[in-house]
Amino acid sequence: MWPVDSIPYETEPAPGRLELVRRFANTVDPEHTREALHSPAQLHDLLVDLGLLERGASVTDRDLAAAHDLRDRIRALALANNGEPTDAVLAAPVVVRVDQQAAELTTPRDIAGAFAALTGIVYTATVDGTWPRLKACRSDICRWLFYDRSRNRSGVWCSMAVCGNRTKTRAYRARRA
């Protein structure tokens, strides 16, 4: 993978805090062999930008490996939302805080807390029903996460113009051969 500062891709954001999960998971581009999480400093900057980590917090190579693992698990679960079976599991300690005004999941503002916050967002999205709409593109070379806004929840590709067109063209050519 080639190290890059970011991977630009035009897709509509996911609603609410689920967008943080989408942005975190879309830090690798297998099609163009680009990797945005190539160093502890890059991981630190991304998590600070997402509001999950305090600026100046320590991030190690071990944290980077844990981030890659978390990202792969999130992508596998998002692919499961698109019909692909998986045995991936997310687990993290979170604290539930409830008072008269609101209920929220809270985590420390360190690296473990940032990973727990991402897991908590997936949990919250599962409970509120938005998680099944966050899907990974079915294209083997893409796997980009996108939020399925179709009425009947039938979206399978991140972009019909790119991945959908490639898949349909391949199928058409195979039928014609």
C-alpha positions in Angstrom: 0.0 0.0 0.0 1.1 3.5 -0.8 1.0 5.9 2.1 -1.2 9.0 1.5 -2.4 11.8 3.7 -6.1 11.1 2.8 -8.2 9.3 0.4 -10.7 11.6 -1.3 -13.9 10.0 -2.5 -17.2 11.7 -3.2 -20.0 10.0 -1.4 -22.9 11.4 0.7 -22.1 11.3 4.4 -23.8 8.9 6.8 -26.2 10.4 9.3 -25.0 11.7 12.6 -22.1 10.1 14.3 -22.2 7.1 12.0 -20.3 9.3 9.6 -17.3 9.0 12.0 -17.3 5.2 11.5 -17.6 5.6 7.8 -14.7 8.0 7.6 -12.6 5.8 9.9 -13.2 2.7 7.8 -12.6 4.5 4.5 -8.9 5.0 5.2 -7.8 2.3 2.9 -8.3 2.0 -0.9 -7.4 -1.5 -2.1 -8.2 -0.7 -5.7 -5.5 2.0 -5.9 -3.3 0.5 -3.1 -3.5 3.6 -0.9 -3.3 3.6 2.8 -4.2 6.7 4.9 -3.4 5.1 8.3 0.2 4.4 7.6 1.8 5.8 10.8 0.8 6.5 14.4 0.9 10.2 13.6 -1.7 9.7 10.8 -3.9 7.7 13.1 -3.5 10.5 15.8 -4.5 13.2 13.3 -7.5 11.3 12.0 -8.9 10.5 15.5 -8.3 14.2 16.6 -10.1 15.3 13.4 -13.0 13.0 14.2 -13.2 14.4 17.7 -12.4 11.1 19.3 -9.0 11.8 20.7 -7.3 14.7 22.5 -4.6 16.5 20.6 -1.2 15.5 22.0 -2.4 12.0 23.1 0.2 9.3 22.6 -0.3 6.8 19.7 2.0 3.9 19.2 2.7 1.3 16.4 0.7 -1.1 18.5 -2.3 1.3 18.4 -1.9 1.5 14.7 -2.1 -2.3 14.4 -5.2 -2.2 16.6 -6.7 0.5 14.4 -6.2 -1.6 11.3 -7.8 -4.6 13.0 -10.8 -2.5 14.1 -11.1 -1.0 10.6 -11.1 -4.5 9.0 -13.8 -5.7 11.5 -16.0 -2.7 10.8 -15.6 -3.2 7.0 -16.5 -6.9 7.4 -19.6 -6.0 9.4 -20.6 -3.4 6.8 -20.1 -6.0 4.1 -22.4 -8.3 6.1 -25.0 -5.5 5.8 -24.6 -6.1 2.0 -25.3 -9.8 2.2 -21.8 -11.3 2.7 -21.5 -13.6 5.8 -18.9 -12.7 8.4 -17.8 -13.8 11.9 -16.4 -10.4 12.8 -17.2 -9.0 16.2 -16.7 -5.6 17.8 -16.2 -5.4 21.6 -15.1 -2.5 23.8 -15.8 -1.2 27.3 -18.1 1.8 27.3 -20.0 3.6 30.1 -23.7 4.4 29.7 -24.6 7.7 31.3 -28.3 8.5 31.9 -29.8 11.6 33.4 -33.1 13.5 33.1 -32.2 15.1 29.8 -30.3 12.4 27.9 -28.6 9.1 27.7 -25.2 8.7 26.2 -22.3 6.3 25.8 -19.1 7.8 27.2 -15.5 6.7 26.8 -12.1 8.1 27.9 -10.4 10.5 25.5 -7.4 8.3 25.0 -6.7 5.9 22.1 -8.6 2.9 23.7 -11.5 5.3 24.3 -11.4 6.4 20.7 -11.7 2.8 19.6 -14.4 2.2 22.1 -16.3 5.2 20.9 -16.3 3.9 17.3 -17.6 0.5 18.6 -20.2 2.4 20.7 -21.4 4.3 17.6 -21.9 1.0 15.8 -23.9 -0.3 18.7 -26.0 2.9 18.9 -26.6 2.7 15.1 -27.7 -0.9 15.5 -30.2 0.0 18.2 -31.6 3.0 16.3 -31.8 1.1 13.0 -29.3 3.1 10.9 -26.5 0.5 11.0 -27.9 -1.9 8.4 -27.8 0.9 5.9 -24.0 1.4 6.3 -22.7 -1.1 3.7 -19.4 -2.0 2.1 -19.4 -2.0 -1.7 -19.8 -5.5 -3.1 -17.1 -4.9 -5.6 -14.1 -7.1 -4.7 -11.6 -4.4 -5.5 -13.5 -1.5 -3.8 -15.2 -2.4 -0.5 -15.8 1.4 0.2 -18.3 2.1 2.9 -21.4 4.0 1.9 -24.7 4.8 3.4 -27.6 3.2 1.5 -30.3 5.9 1.0 -32.4 3.8 -1.3 -36.0 3.5 -0.3 -36.0 -0.3 -0.2 -32.4 -0.6 1.2 -31.2 -2.4 -2.0 -28.0 -0.5 -2.7 -25.0 -2.8 -3.2 -22.3 -0.5 -4.8 -20.7 2.6 -3.5 -21.4 4.2 -6.9 -23.6 2.9 -9.7 -21.5 4.9 -12.2 -18.3 3.2 -11.2 -18.5 -0.1 -9.4 -22.1 -0.9 -10.5 -21.2 -0.2 -14.1 -18.1 -2.3 -14.0 -20.0 -5.3 -12.5 -22.8 -5.0 -14.9 -20.5 -4.7 -17.9 -18.5 -7.8 -16.8 -21.7 -9.8 -16.5 -22.9 -8.6 -19.9 -19.6 -9.6 -21.5 -19.6 -13.0 -19.8 -23.1 -13.6 -21.2 -22.1 -12.5 -24.7 -18.9 -14.7 -24.7 
